[in-house]
Amino acid sequence: LMTNNLNDDLLYKTLLLLGHSHRVIGNVDTANTYYYKAEDIAKKTNNEDRIVLAFIYQQLCIYITGSNDKPIENLKPLVGKDALSVSTKGILHQALGNIYRSAADWHNSQYNFEESIQLAKEG
């Protein structure tokens, strides 16, 4: 991958997209590697929203491996973060909705999906 000529913004976005592609086809470890690299770029640029977004996707990689408790434990504290963009908050709630659904926690799943939808309408 030729990333030497990309600025930090494009590199971050590229790493997320590579992570998404690998996650979708089941290469979870490779996906997570890209998400961690994206998080490193976000930390380098001190962008809290992007740090959290990369972290959300890292938690989805854990969820894909069959663990629900750890991603829920890691993501729940982020719900109250005011500094997040509407988009990142929506993705956070969507991720939590999916994880809660997988855990058969219908109430929390529905709540988070509704929050995600509401944020999408606002954004």
The first five atom37 places (N, CA, C, CB, O) and aatype in JSON, in Angstrom:
{
  "aatype": [10, 12, 16, 2, 2, 10, 2, 3, 3, 10, 10, 18, 11, 16, 10, 10, 10, 10, 7, 8, 15, 8, 1, 19, 9, 7, 2, 19, 3, 16, 0, 2, 16, 18, 18, 18, 11, 0, 6, 3, 9, 0, 11, 11, 16, 2, 2, 6, 3, 1, 9, 19, 10, 0, 13, 9, 18, 5, 5, 10, 4, 9, 18, 9, 16, 7, 15, 2, 3, 11, 14, 9, 6, 2, 10, 11, 14, 10, 19, 7, 11, 3, 0, 10, 15, 19, 15, 16, 11, 7, 9, 10, 8, 5, 0, 10, 7, 2, 9, 18, 1, 15, 0, 0, 3, 17, 8, 2, 15, 5, 18, 2, 13, 6, 6, 15, 9, 5, 10, 0, 11, 6, 7],
  "atom_mask": [
    [1, 1, 1, 1, 1],
    [1, 1, 1, 1, 1],
    [1, 1, 1, 1, 1],
    [1, 1, 1, 1, 1],
    [1, 1, 1, 1, 1],
    [1, 1, 1, 1, 1],
    [1, 1, 1, 1, 1],
    [1, 1, 1, 1, 1],
    [1, 1, 1, 1, 1],
    [1, 1, 1, 1, 1],
    [1, 1, 1, 1, 1],
    [1, 1, 1, 1, 1],
    [1, 1, 1, 1, 1],
    [1, 1, 1, 1, 1],
    [1, 1, 1, 1, 1],
    [1, 1, 1, 1, 1],
    [1, 1, 1, 1, 1],
    [1, 1, 1, 1, 1],
    [1, 1, 1, 0, 1],
    [1, 1, 1, 1, 1],
    [1, 1, 1, 1, 1],
    [1, 1, 1, 1, 1],
    [1, 1, 1, 1, 1],
    [1, 1, 1, 1, 1],
    [1, 1, 1, 1, 1],
    [1, 1, 1, 0, 1],
    [1, 1, 1, 1, 1],
    [1, 1, 1, 1, 1],
    [1, 1, 1, 1, 1],
    [1, 1, 1, 1, 1],
    [1, 1, 1, 1, 1],
    [1, 1, 1, 1, 1],
    [1, 1, 1, 1, 1],
    [1, 1, 1, 1, 1],
    [1, 1, 1, 1, 1],
    [1, 1, 1, 1, 1],
    [1, 1, 1, 1, 1],
    [1, 1, 1, 1, 1],
    [1, 1, 1, 1, 1],
    [1, 1, 1, 1, 1],
    [1, 1, 1, 1, 1],
    [1, 1, 1, 1, 1],
    [1, 1, 1, 1, 1],
    [1, 1, 1, 1, 1],
    [1, 1, 1, 1, 1],
    [1, 1, 1, 1, 1],
    [1, 1, 1, 1, 1],
    [1, 1, 1, 1, 1],
    [1, 1, 1, 1, 1],
    [1, 1, 1, 1, 1],
    [1, 1, 1, 1, 1],
    [1, 1, 1, 1, 1],
    [1, 1, 1, 1, 1],
    [1, 1, 1, 1, 1],
    [1, 1, 1, 1, 1],
    [1, 1, 1, 1, 1],
    [1, 1, 1, 1, 1],
    [1, 1, 1, 1, 1],
    [1, 1, 1, 1, 1],
    [1, 1, 1, 1, 1],
    [1, 1, 1, 1, 1],
    [1, 1, 1, 1, 1],
    [1, 1, 1, 1, 1],
    [1, 1, 1, 1, 1],
    [1, 1, 1, 1, 1],
    [1, 1, 1, 0, 1],
    [1, 1, 1, 1, 1],
    [1, 1, 1, 1, 1],
    [1, 1, 1, 1, 1],
    [1, 1, 1, 1, 1],
    [1, 1, 1, 1, 1],
    [1, 1, 1, 1, 1],
    [1, 1, 1, 1, 1],
    [1, 1, 1, 1, 1],
    [1, 1, 1, 1, 1],
    [1, 1, 1, 1, 1],
    [1, 1, 1, 1, 1],
    [1, 1, 1, 1, 1],
    [1, 1, 1, 1, 1],
    [1, 1, 1, 0, 1],
    [1, 1, 1, 1, 1],
    [1, 1, 1, 1, 1],
    [1, 1, 1, 1, 1],
    [1, 1, 1, 1, 1],
    [1, 1, 1, 1, 1],
    [1, 1, 1, 1, 1],
    [1, 1, 1, 1, 1],
    [1, 1, 1, 1, 1],
    [1, 1, 1, 1, 1],
    [1, 1, 1, 0, 1],
    [1, 1, 1, 1, 1],
    [1, 1, 1, 1, 1],
    [1, 1, 1, 1, 1],
    [1, 1, 1, 1, 1],
    [1, 1, 1, 1, 1],
    [1, 1, 1, 1, 1],
    [1, 1, 1, 0, 1],
    [1, 1, 1, 1, 1],
    [1, 1, 1, 1, 1],
    [1, 1, 1, 1, 1],
    [1, 1, 1, 1, 1],
    [1, 1, 1, 1, 1],
    [1, 1, 1, 1, 1],
    [1, 1, 1, 1, 1],
    [1, 1, 1, 1, 1],
    [1, 1, 1, 1, 1],
    [1, 1, 1, 1, 1],
    [1, 1, 1, 1, 1],
    [1, 1, 1, 1, 1],
    [1, 1, 1, 1, 1],
    [1, 1, 1, 1, 1],
    [1, 1, 1, 1, 1],
    [1, 1, 1, 1, 1],
    [1, 1, 1, 1, 1],
    [1, 1, 1, 1, 1],
    [1, 1, 1, 1, 1],
    [1, 1, 1, 1, 1],
    [1, 1, 1, 1, 1],
    [1, 1, 1, 1, 1],
    [1, 1, 1, 1, 1],
    [1, 1, 1, 1, 1],
    [1, 1, 1, 1, 1],
    [1, 1, 1, 0, 1]
  ],
  "atom_positions": [
    [[0.85, -1.19, 0.0], [0.0, 0.0, 0.0], [0.89, 1.24, 0.0], [-0.96, 0.0, 1.23], [1.75, 1.4, 0.86]],
    [[0.66, 2.09, -0.95], [1.45, 3.31, -1.07], [0.8, 4.41, -0.24], [1.58, 3.74, -2.56], [-0.07, 5.13, -0.73]],
    [[1.22, 4.55, 1.0], [0.64, 5.56, 1.88], [1.6, 6.69, 2.18], [0.2, 4.92, 3.16], [1.24, 7.62, 2.91]],
    [[2.8, 6.66, 1.64], [3.8, 7.66, 1.95], [3.39, 9.07, 1.55], [5.1, 7.3, 1.29], [3.8, 10.04, 2.19]],
    [[2.61, 9.21, 0.5], [2.26, 10.52, -0.02], [0.9, 11.02, 0.46], [2.29, 10.5, -1.52], [0.43, 12.06, 0.01]],
    [[0.25, 10.29, 1.36], [-1.06, 10.71, 1.86], [-0.9, 11.6, 3.08], [-1.93, 9.5, 2.19], [-0.05, 11.34, 3.94]],
    [[-1.72, 12.65, 3.16], [-1.71, 13.44, 4.38], [-2.44, 12.65, 5.46], [-2.37, 14.85, 4.16], [-3.06, 11.63, 5.18]],
    [[-2.37, 13.13, 6.7], [-2.94, 12.37, 7.81], [-4.44, 12.14, 7.65], [-2.68, 13.1, 9.11], [-4.94, 11.08, 8.01]],
    [[-5.14, 13.12, 7.12], [-6.59, 12.97, 6.92], [-6.9, 11.83, 5.96], [-7.19, 14.28, 6.4], [-7.73, 10.96, 6.25]],
    [[-6.24, 11.84, 4.82], [-6.48, 10.77, 3.83], [-5.98, 9.42, 4.32], [-5.81, 11.12, 2.51], [-6.6, 8.39, 4.05]],
    [[-4.87, 9.41, 5.02], [-4.34, 8.17, 5.54], [-5.3, 7.56, 6.55], [-2.96, 8.39, 6.18], [-5.55, 6.35, 6.52]],
    [[-5.84, 8.37, 7.44], [-6.81, 7.89, 8.43], [-8.01, 7.26, 7.73], [-7.26, 9.04, 9.35], [-8.42, 6.15, 8.05]],
    [[-8.57, 7.98, 6.78], [-9.76, 7.49, 6.05], [-9.44, 6.21, 5.28], [-10.29, 8.56, 5.08], [-10.25, 5.29, 5.24]],
    [[-8.27, 6.15, 4.68], [-7.85, 4.96, 3.93], [-7.71, 3.75, 4.85], [-6.52, 5.22, 3.22], [-8.16, 2.66, 4.51]],
    [[-7.11, 3.96, 6.0], [-6.95, 2.86, 6.95], [-8.29, 2.35, 7.45], [-6.09, 3.3, 8.14], [-8.48, 1.14, 7.61]],
    [[-9.24, 3.26, 7.72], [-10.58, 2.82, 8.12], [-11.24, 1.99, 7.02], [-11.46, 4.03, 8.48], [-11.83, 0.94, 7.28]],
    [[-11.14, 2.47, 5.79], [-11.76, 1.74, 4.68], [-11.12, 0.36, 4.49], [-11.64, 2.55, 3.38], [-11.82, -0.62, 4.22]],
    [[-9.82, 0.29, 4.63], [-9.15, -1.02, 4.54], [-9.63, -1.93, 5.68], [-7.61, -0.85, 4.59], [-9.86, -3.12, 5.48]],
    [[-9.77, -1.36, 6.87], [-10.29, -2.13, 8.0], [-11.69, -2.63, 7.73], [0.0, 0.0, 0.0], [-12.0, -3.8, 7.99]],
    [[-12.55, -1.76, 7.21], [-13.93, -2.16, 6.91], [-13.95, -3.3, 5.9], [-14.74, -0.96, 6.37], [-14.68, -4.28, 6.07]],
    [[-13.16, -3.17, 4.86], [-13.13, -4.2, 3.81], [-12.72, -5.55, 4.38], [-12.18, -3.79, 2.68], [-13.33, -6.57, 4.08]],
    [[-11.69, -5.55, 5.19], [-11.23, -6.82, 5.77], [-12.22, -7.37, 6.79], [-9.86, -6.62, 6.44], [-12.4, -8.58, 6.89]],
    [[-12.87, -6.48, 7.55], [-13.86, -6.94, 8.53], [-15.04, -7.62, 7.84], [-14.35, -5.76, 9.39], [-15.52, -8.65, 8.29]],
    [[-15.49, -7.03, 6.75], [-16.64, -7.57, 6.02], [-16.36, -8.95, 5.44], [-17.05, -6.61, 4.9], [-17.25, -9.8, 5.41]],
    [[-15.14, -9.19, 4.99], [-14.82, -10.5, 4.41], [-14.29, -11.49, 5.44], [-13.81, -10.34, 3.3], [-13.9, -12.61, 5.09]],
    [[-14.28, -11.07, 6.71], [-13.92, -12.0, 7.77], [-12.47, -12.01, 8.2], [0.0, 0.0, 0.0], [-12.09, -12.83, 9.03]],
    [[-11.66, -11.12, 7.66], [-10.26, -11.02, 8.09], [-10.17, -10.07, 9.29], [-9.36, -10.51, 6.91], [-9.66, -8.95, 9.18]],
    [[-10.67, -10.54, 10.41], [-10.84, -9.68, 11.58], [-9.51, -9.17, 12.12], [-11.58, -10.43, 12.67], [-9.41, -8.0, 12.49]],
    [[-8.5, -10.02, 12.18], [-7.21, -9.58, 12.7], [-6.59, -8.5, 11.82], [-6.25, -10.78, 12.82], [-6.03, -7.53, 12.32]],
    [[-6.69, -8.69, 10.52], [-6.16, -7.68, 9.59], [-6.95, -6.39, 9.72], [-6.2, -8.2, 8.14], [-6.37, -5.3, 9.72]],
    [[-8.26, -6.51, 9.82], [-9.11, -5.33, 9.99], [-8.7, -4.56, 11.24], [-10.59, -5.73, 10.07], [-8.55, -3.34, 11.21]],
    [[-8.52, -5.28, 12.32], [-8.16, -4.65, 13.59], [-6.81, -3.95, 13.49], [-8.14, -5.69, 14.71], [-6.6, -2.88, 14.08]],
    [[-5.89, -4.55, 12.75], [-4.58, -3.91, 12.54], [-4.75, -2.55, 11.88], [-3.66, -4.81, 11.67], [-4.12, -1.58, 12.29]],
    [[-5.59, -2.48, 10.87], [-5.84, -1.2, 10.19], [-6.54, -0.21, 11.12], [-6.68, -1.42, 8.94], [-6.23, 0.98, 11.09]],
    [[-7.48, -0.69, 11.93], [-8.16, 0.2, 12.86], [-7.19, 0.77, 13.91], [-9.32, -0.54, 13.56], [-7.3, 1.93, 14.29]],
    [[-6.26, -0.05, 14.38], [-5.26, 0.44, 15.32], [-4.34, 1.46, 14.67], [-4.44, -0.73, 15.89], [-3.95, 2.45, 15.3]],
    [[-3.99, 1.24, 13.41], [-3.15, 2.21, 12.7], [-3.91, 3.53, 12.52], [-2.72, 1.65, 11.32], [-3.33, 4.61, 12.65]],
    [[-5.2, 3.43, 12.23], [-6.02, 4.64, 12.1], [-6.08, 5.38, 13.44], [-7.45, 4.29, 11.62], [-6.0, 6.61, 13.49]],
    [[-6.23, 4.61, 14.52], [-6.26, 5.23, 15.85], [-4.93, 5.95, 16.13], [-6.53, 4.15, 16.94], [-4.93, 7.03, 16.71]],
    [[-3.82, 5.36, 15.72], [-2.52, 6.0, 15.92], [-2.44, 7.34, 15.19], [-1.4, 5.08, 15.44], [-1.91, 8.31, 15.72]],
    [[-2.96, 7.38, 13.97], [-2.99, 8.64, 13.21], [-3.85, 9.66, 13.93], [-3.52, 8.41, 11.76], [-3.48, 10.83, 14.05]],
    [[-5.01, 9.23, 14.42], [-5.9, 10.14, 15.13], [-5.25, 10.68, 16.4], [-7.22, 9.43, 15.48], [-5.41, 11.85, 16.75]],
    [[-4.51, 9.82, 17.09], [-3.8, 10.27, 18.3], [-2.71, 11.27, 17.94], [-3.19, 9.07, 19.06], [-2.49, 12.25, 18.64]],
    [[-2.02, 11.0, 16.84], [-0.94, 11.89, 16.38], [-1.48, 13.29, 16.09], [-0.26, 11.31, 15.11], [-0.81, 14.29, 16.34]],
    [[-2.69, 13.35, 15.57], [-3.3, 14.63, 15.23], [-4.2, 15.14, 16.36], [-4.11, 14.5, 13.94], [-4.84, 16.19, 16.22]],
    [[-4.25, 14.41, 17.47], [-5.03, 14.79, 18.65], [-6.51, 15.03, 18.31], [-4.44, 16.05, 19.27], [-7.11, 16.0, 18.75]],
    [[-7.07, 14.1, 17.53], [-8.47, 14.21, 17.12], [-9.29, 13.18, 17.9], [-8.62, 14.01, 15.58], [-9.36, 12.01, 17.51]],
    [[-9.91, 13.62, 18.97], [-10.65, 12.74, 19.88], [-11.79, 12.0, 19.16], [-11.22, 13.55, 21.05], [-12.0, 10.81, 19.41]],
    [[-12.49, 12.68, 18.29], [-13.6, 12.05, 17.58], [-13.1, 10.88, 16.74], [-14.31, 13.08, 16.68], [-13.71, 9.81, 16.72]],
    [[-12.0, 11.07, 16.06], [-11.45, 10.01, 15.22], [-10.83, 8.88, 16.06], [-10.39, 10.58, 14.28], [-10.87, 7.72, 15.66]],
    [[-10.28, 9.22, 17.2], [-9.77, 8.19, 18.11], [-10.91, 7.28, 18.53], [-9.08, 8.83, 19.35], [-10.79, 6.06, 18.49]],
    [[-12.02, 7.89, 18.93], [-13.18, 7.11, 19.38], [-13.76, 6.29, 18.22], [-14.26, 8.05, 19.96], [-14.13, 5.14, 18.42]],
    [[-13.83, 6.86, 17.05], [-14.39, 6.13, 15.91], [-13.55, 4.88, 15.61], [-14.45, 7.03, 14.66], [-14.11, 3.8, 15.4]],
    [[-12.25, 5.02, 15.58], [-11.39, 3.85, 15.35], [-11.58, 2.83, 16.47], [-9.9, 4.28, 15.26], [-11.58, 1.62, 16.21]],
    [[-11.74, 3.3, 17.7], [-11.96, 2.41, 18.84], [-13.27, 1.65, 18.71], [-11.95, 3.21, 20.15], [-13.34, 0.46, 19.03]],
    [[-14.31, 2.32, 18.24], [-15.6, 1.65, 18.03], [-15.42, 0.48, 17.07], [-16.67, 2.66, 17.48], [-15.93, -0.62, 17.31]],
    [[-14.71, 0.71, 15.99], [-14.51, -0.36, 15.01], [-13.63, -1.49, 15.57], [-13.87, 0.2, 13.73], [-13.82, -2.65, 15.22]],
    [[-12.7, -1.14, 16.43], [-11.91, -2.19, 17.11], [-12.82, -3.07, 17.96], [-10.78, -1.55, 17.99], [-12.66, -4.29, 18.01]],
    [[-13.77, -2.44, 18.62], [-14.71, -3.19, 19.46], [-15.63, -4.07, 18.61], [-15.55, -2.23, 20.31], [-16.01, -5.16, 19.04]],
    [[-15.97, -3.61, 17.43], [-16.77, -4.45, 16.53], [-15.99, -5.7, 16.11], [-17.2, -3.65, 15.28], [-16.58, -6.75, 15.89]],
    [[-14.68, -5.57, 15.99], [-13.86, -6.74, 15.69], [-13.91, -7.75, 16.83], [-12.39, -6.33, 15.41], [-13.94, -8.96, 16.6]],
    [[-13.93, -7.26, 18.06], [-14.05, -8.16, 19.21], [-15.43, -8.82, 19.2], [-13.83, -7.39, 20.55], [-15.56, -10.02, 19.42]],
    [[-16.45, -8.03, 18.93], [-17.83, -8.53, 18.86], [-17.97, -9.63, 17.8], [-18.8, -7.38, 18.55], [-18.66, -10.63, 18.03]],
    [[-17.33, -9.45, 16.67], [-17.42, -10.44, 15.58], [-16.87, -11.79, 16.01], [-16.65, -9.93, 14.35], [-17.32, -12.83, 15.53]],
    [[-15.91, -11.79, 16.92], [-15.31, -13.05, 17.37], [-16.2, -13.77, 18.38], [-13.95, -12.79, 17.98], [-15.83, -14.85, 18.86]],
    [[-17.35, -13.2, 18.71], [-18.31, -13.89, 19.58], [-18.39, -13.34, 20.99], [0.0, 0.0, 0.0], [-19.12, -13.88, 21.81]],
    [[-17.67, -12.3, 21.27], [-17.71, -11.69, 22.6], [-18.62, -10.47, 22.58], [-16.29, -11.3, 23.08], [-18.43, -9.56, 21.79]],
    [[-19.61, -10.47, 23.46], [-20.51, -9.31, 23.56], [-20.19, -8.44, 24.78], [-21.95, -9.77, 23.63], [-20.29, -7.22, 24.72]],
    [[-19.81, -9.08, 25.88], [-19.64, -8.35, 27.13], [-18.54, -7.31, 27.07], [-19.35, -9.32, 28.24], [-18.73, -6.17, 27.51]],
    [[-17.39, -7.67, 26.54], [-16.24, -6.75, 26.52], [-16.52, -5.51, 25.66], [-14.99, -7.47, 26.01], [-16.27, -4.4, 26.11]],
    [[-17.03, -5.68, 24.44], [-17.33, -4.47, 23.65], [-18.39, -3.58, 24.3], [-17.8, -4.88, 22.26], [-18.29, -2.36, 24.24]],
    [[-19.39, -4.18, 24.92], [-20.4, -3.37, 25.61], [-19.75, -2.6, 26.75], [-21.56, -4.25, 26.15], [-19.97, -1.4, 26.91]],
    [[-18.95, -3.29, 27.52], [-18.24, -2.67, 28.65], [-17.36, -1.52, 28.17], [-17.39, -3.72, 29.4], [-17.27, -0.49, 28.84]],
    [[-16.71, -1.7, 27.04], [-15.8, -0.68, 26.51], [-16.52, 0.49, 25.84], [-14.85, -1.3, 25.53], [-16.03, 1.62, 25.87]],
    [[-17.68, 0.22, 25.24], [-18.37, 1.27, 24.49], [-19.36, 2.08, 25.31], [-19.1, 0.65, 23.34], [-19.55, 3.27, 25.04]],
    [[-19.97, 1.48, 26.31], [-20.98, 2.2, 27.09], [-20.49, 3.53, 27.66], [-21.45, 1.34, 28.22], [-21.23, 4.52, 27.61]],
    [[-19.28, 3.6, 28.2], [-18.83, 4.89, 28.75], [-18.71, 6.0, 27.71], [-17.5, 4.71, 29.44], [-18.7, 7.19, 28.05]],
    [[-18.61, 5.64, 26.45], [-18.47, 6.65, 25.39], [-19.78, 7.36, 25.07], [-17.92, 6.0, 24.14], [-19.78, 8.43, 24.48]],
    [[-20.89, 6.75, 25.46], [-22.2, 7.31, 25.12], [-22.35, 8.73, 25.67], [-23.33, 6.42, 25.67], [-22.96, 9.57, 25.02]],
    [[-21.81, 9.0, 26.82], [-21.96, 10.32, 27.43], [-20.95, 11.36, 26.99], [0.0, 0.0, 0.0], [-20.98, 12.48, 27.5]],
    [[-20.06, 11.02, 26.07], [-19.03, 11.98, 25.63], [-19.66, 13.07, 24.76], [-17.91, 11.25, 24.84], [-20.2, 12.8, 23.69]],
    [[-19.58, 14.29, 25.23], [-20.17, 15.42, 24.51], [-19.35, 15.84, 23.29], [-20.33, 16.59, 25.43], [-19.9, 16.4, 22.34]],
    [[-18.06, 15.58, 23.32], [-17.16, 16.08, 22.27], [-17.26, 15.32, 20.95], [-15.74, 16.02, 22.76], [-16.62, 15.7, 19.97]],
    [[-18.05, 14.26, 20.91], [-18.15, 13.46, 19.69], [-19.07, 14.1, 18.66], [-18.64, 12.06, 20.02], [-20.04, 14.77, 19.01]],
    [[-18.75, 13.89, 17.4], [-19.61, 14.38, 16.33], [-20.91, 13.59, 16.31], [-18.89, 14.28, 14.96], [-20.99, 12.49, 16.86]],
    [[-21.91, 14.15, 15.69], [-23.2, 13.45, 15.56], [-23.01, 12.13, 14.83], [-24.23, 14.34, 14.81], [-23.62, 11.13, 15.18]],
    [[-22.17, 12.14, 13.81], [-21.9, 10.93, 13.04], [-21.29, 9.83, 13.9], [-20.97, 11.24, 11.86], [-21.74, 8.68, 13.86]],
    [[-20.28, 10.18, 14.69], [-19.63, 9.19, 15.54], [-20.58, 8.69, 16.62], [-18.37, 9.77, 16.18], [-20.59, 7.5, 16.94]],
    [[-21.39, 9.58, 17.19], [-22.39, 9.15, 18.17], [-23.37, 8.17, 17.54], [-23.15, 10.38, 18.74], [-23.75, 7.17, 18.16]],
    [[-23.78, 8.44, 16.31], [-24.71, 7.55, 15.61], [-24.09, 6.18, 15.37], [0.0, 0.0, 0.0], [-24.74, 5.16, 15.57]],
    [[-22.84, 6.16, 14.95], [-22.14, 4.9, 14.72], [-21.98, 4.14, 16.03], [-20.76, 5.14, 14.06], [-22.1, 2.91, 16.07]],
    [[-21.69, 4.86, 17.11], [-21.58, 4.24, 18.43], [-22.88, 3.57, 18.83], [-21.19, 5.29, 19.47], [-22.87, 2.42, 19.27]],
    [[-23.99, 4.27, 18.68], [-25.29, 3.69, 19.05], [-25.66, 2.52, 18.14], [-26.39, 4.75, 19.0], [-26.24, 1.53, 18.6]],
    [[-25.34, 2.63, 16.87], [-25.61, 1.52, 15.95], [-24.8, 0.29, 16.36], [-25.29, 1.92, 14.5], [-25.32, -0.83, 16.37]],
    [[-23.53, 0.49, 16.69], [-22.68, -0.62, 17.12], [-23.24, -1.26, 18.39], [-21.23, -0.14, 17.36], [-23.33, -2.48, 18.49]],
    [[-23.61, -0.43, 19.36], [-24.18, -0.96, 20.6], [-25.49, -1.69, 20.32], [-24.4, 0.17, 21.61], [-25.75, -2.74, 20.92]],
    [[-26.31, -1.15, 19.43], [-27.56, -1.82, 19.08], [-27.32, -3.21, 18.52], [0.0, 0.0, 0.0], [-28.01, -4.17, 18.87]],
    [[-26.34, -3.32, 17.64], [-26.01, -4.63, 17.06], [-25.48, -5.6, 18.11], [-24.98, -4.46, 15.95], [-25.84, -6.77, 18.11]],
    [[-24.63, -5.1, 18.99], [-24.05, -5.98, 20.01], [-25.12, -6.42, 21.0], [-22.91, -5.26, 20.75], [-25.18, -7.59, 21.37]],
    [[-25.96, -5.49, 21.44], [-27.05, -5.86, 22.35], [-28.02, -6.84, 21.7], [-27.81, -4.59, 22.81], [-28.52, -7.76, 22.35]],
    [[-28.29, -6.65, 20.41], [-29.17, -7.58, 19.7], [-28.57, -8.98, 19.7], [-29.42, -7.1, 18.25], [-29.27, -9.97, 19.91]],
    [[-27.28, -9.06, 19.46], [-26.6, -10.34, 19.47], [-26.65, -11.0, 20.84], [-25.14, -10.18, 19.03], [-26.69, -12.22, 20.96]],
    [[-26.66, -10.17, 21.89], [-26.74, -10.67, 23.26], [-28.19, -10.92, 23.7], [-26.07, -9.69, 24.22], [-28.44, -11.28, 24.85]],
    [[-29.13, -10.74, 22.78], [-30.57, -10.92, 23.05], [-31.06, -9.96, 24.13], [-30.86, -12.36, 23.46], [-31.98, -10.29, 24.87]],
    [[-30.46, -8.78, 24.21], [-30.91, -7.74, 25.11], [-31.74, -6.77, 24.27], [-29.71, -7.01, 25.84], [-31.25, -5.73, 23.82]],
    [[-33.0, -7.12, 24.07], [-33.84, -6.42, 23.11], [-34.11, -4.98, 23.51], [-35.15, -7.15, 22.96], [-34.15, -4.09, 22.66]],
    [[-34.29, -4.73, 24.8], [-34.57, -3.37, 25.25], [-33.42, -2.42, 24.91], [-34.83, -3.35, 26.77], [-33.64, -1.38, 24.29]],
    [[-32.2, -2.78, 25.31], [-31.04, -1.93, 25.02], [-30.73, -1.87, 23.53], [-29.84, -2.44, 25.77], [-30.25, -0.85, 23.04]],
    [[-31.0, -2.95, 22.83], [-30.79, -2.95, 21.39], [-31.72, -1.92, 20.74], [-31.03, -4.36, 20.8], [-31.27, -1.08, 19.95]],
    [[-32.99, -1.99, 21.05], [-33.97, -1.07, 20.47], [-33.63, 0.38, 20.84], [-35.39, -1.42, 20.94], [-33.68, 1.27, 19.99]],
    [[-33.29, 0.59, 22.11], [-32.95, 1.95, 22.55], [-31.8, 2.52, 21.71], [-32.56, 1.94, 24.05], [-31.88, 3.65, 21.23]],
    [[-30.74, 1.74, 21.54], [-29.58, 2.24, 20.8], [-29.86, 2.42, 19.32], [-28.42, 1.29, 20.98], [-29.36, 3.37, 18.72]],
    [[-30.65, 1.54, 18.73], [-31.02, 1.73, 17.33], [-31.86, 2.99, 17.16], [-31.8, 0.5, 16.8], [-31.67, 3.74, 16.2]],
    [[-32.79, 3.23, 18.1], [-33.61, 4.44, 18.02], [-32.76, 5.7, 18.18], [-34.71, 4.41, 19.09], [-32.99, 6.7, 17.5]],
    [[-31.77, 5.65, 19.09], [-30.86, 6.78, 19.26], [-30.08, 7.03, 17.97], [-29.89, 6.52, 20.43], [-29.89, 8.18, 17.56]],
    [[-29.62, 5.97, 17.34], [-28.86, 6.1, 16.1], [-29.73, 6.74, 15.01], [-28.35, 4.71, 15.64], [-29.26, 7.61, 14.27]],
    [[-30.96, 6.31, 14.91], [-31.88, 6.87, 13.91], [-32.14, 8.35, 14.19], [-33.21, 6.08, 13.91], [-32.14, 9.17, 13.28]],
    [[-32.36, 8.68, 15.47], [-32.6, 10.06, 15.83], [-31.39, 10.95, 15.5], [-32.93, 10.16, 17.32], [-31.55, 12.06, 15.01]],
    [[-30.21, 10.46, 15.77], [-29.0, 11.22, 15.45], [-28.85, 11.4, 13.94], [-27.76, 10.51, 16.02], [-28.41, 12.45, 13.47]],
    [[-29.21, 10.36, 13.18], [-29.14, 10.48, 11.72], [-30.09, 11.57, 11.21], [-29.47, 9.12, 11.05], [-29.78, 12.3, 10.27]],
    [[-31.25, 11.66, 11.83], [-32.21, 12.71, 11.44], [-31.69, 14.1, 11.77], [-33.56, 12.48, 12.13], [-31.95, 15.06, 11.04]],
    [[-30.97, 14.21, 12.89], [-30.42, 15.5, 13.3], [-29.23, 15.91, 12.44], [-30.0, 15.46, 14.77], [-29.03, 17.09, 12.14]],
    [[-28.42, 14.9, 12.04], [-27.16, 15.17, 11.35], [-27.36, 15.57, 9.95], [0.0, 0.0, 0.0], [-26.39, 15.83, 9.23]]
  ]
}
